[in-house]
Amino acid sequence: MNKPTTITAQLLAPLVALNSIIMRVTERQGTIVAQRQRIGFITGLLWCCLLIGPMASGAELKALLVTGYDPHGHKWEETTPILEGVLQNNGKFDVEIATLSSAQEAQAFAPDFGKYNVIVMDAHGRDWSAATQDQFERYVNGGGGLVVVHNAVGQFATWSAYRAMIGIGPGGQQDGVGFQFDETTHSVVQIPPGEGVKQNGHGSQHEWVVKSREPEHPIMAGLPLTWMHTADELYHGFRGKPESVKNLKVLATAFSAKETGGTGSHEPVMVVNQFGKGRIFQLMLGHSAGAMSCVGFQAVFLRGTEWAATGKVTPTGVPGDFPSADKSSARPTVNKSS
């Protein structure tokens, strides 16, 4: 049962009970009185249904979670329920899942994107049809939201519009500009083509500290400036075309230590971008169910999805079990609401 149906049922239950009481009392006063009472009750009940139903359903945001395939060992069967649970159990989102496990399913994928406030990409994905790609471009360009989690950044390698949406993604030195945070100037700097690491990648999985670089942004506002993330891959060397990153903001970075196979620099781990009127949130965290169990991950994922959908984040405060700067914090696997 979804949340609007549950709310409506809970509110109507006392009215139904009241009707039974009224009928028992008025039976003693005659059939005509009872009939009038019943007619009045039914009229009121209909008005309640008309008023309560839209109010309940209108409070929810609609999200489409696209998943179902990954050639790089990411276990989408384990991560997708976590993402769904974080959104669904919060009460802000009604989540639908599109599982595209085969090339045929991906080519047949043709949803009405306009039904949703935001599209969430999990896992790597398979290529969509040209018609669906065109519809999706129109959707995002017209103001639809997009959230890209971890390895979903690597899908659609030949779809230039998707690469423009996400801003930065996998590539080599000649595939555009890169981004890093310079501790000496305390600013995000661009790495010109031909410089920096030759190819994107990541080191070994380990815990690492997330540092907020845009603390006033709605996604980051009120959260600790530094917090320890659970063991995860730390991407490095992402690139983007100069024309695709004009509106890109690096919300947070993490130090990619050479000892763990990194670059020795502060690499982006959360960015936002704009494509037409559409808002895009790219969250590089989330290689596994263990990484997604991090309280910090779940908090920024929820905030980022709401921001992509609406352009704002409803203030909720910092979770009591949020990680500190030197200690990570994880929750049990989140299950979707029934």
Secondary structure, DSSP 4 states (H G I P E B T S, - for coil): --HHHHHHHHHHHHHHHHHHHHHHHHGGG-HHHHHHHHHHHHHHHHHHHHHHHHHHHHTPEEEEEEE---TTS--HHHHHHHHHHHHHHHTSEEEEEEE--SHHHHHH----GGG-SEEEE-S---PPPHHHHHHHHHHHHTT-EEEEEGGGGGS-TT-HHHHHHH--BS-BTTSSBEEEEETTTTEEEEE-TT-S-SB-EE---EEEEEEES-TTSTTTTTS-SEEEEEEE--EE--BB-GGGSTT-EEEEEEEE-GGGT--SEEEEEEEEEEETTEEEEEE---SSHHHHTBHHHHHHHHHHHHHHHHSS-------TT---SS---B-PPPPPP-
